[in-house]
Amino acid sequence: MTRRDGWSRSPAVAFVDDGERVVVLGLATPGQKPQLLAGHAAVTWRLLDRPLSPSELEAAAVARWGVALTTATLLPQLEAAGLCVRC
């Protein structure tokens, strides 16, 4: 992985994962509303505990859960919400 082609969780978040869904709160912007992540979004969130490229995320989801992810839309949405960062 080269610099800035990976993604990880933003350091300024708090989250709760009940095993099925994840509720994430961005802490960098006052008044931000919690985001509910379910399904593929929750799977992606769980894998973002360390920097991974989109192809590594997709491969890890298949290997760990047998789930095929498409991260091209989700990662920029999470970034725009302040929940993940490029690294």
Sequence and secondary structure as in RCSB ss.txt:
>XXXX:A:sequence
MTRRDGWSRSPAVAFVDDGERVVVLGLATPGQKPQLLAGHAAVTWRLLDRPLSPSELEAAAVARWGVALTTATLL
PQLEAAGLCVRC
>XXXX:A:secstr
  TTS EEE SSEEEEE SSEEEEEE SSTT   EEEETHHHHHHHHTTS B HHHHHHHHHHHH      TTHH
HHHHHTTSEEE 
